[in-house]
């Protein structure tokens, strides 16, 4: 599913135009990015939590050459799915092999 698909679904369910819906979706994405850049935690109940985690400096290996490489510390965005979200998907999901 792409952002365009999400915009279409939301537009059909809310009665907003696709252009208005795309503005809202873009605004949401920008708000999440800006909050994470500011070091804030975002919790959307029933959906999940966005957070920033620090990855420490470490020594890795280039798989082609075997050469050791130092990877500097960095901060990465993470998303943890809520229990409600996880169970809703788990309870309704059927693998392709079971859909006969």
Secondary structure, DSSP 8 states (H G I E B T S, - for coil): --HHHHHHHHHHHH---HHHHHHHHHHHHHHHHHHHHTT--EEETTTEEEEEEEE--EEEE-TTT--EEEE--EEEEEEEE-HHHHHHHHHH---GGG--
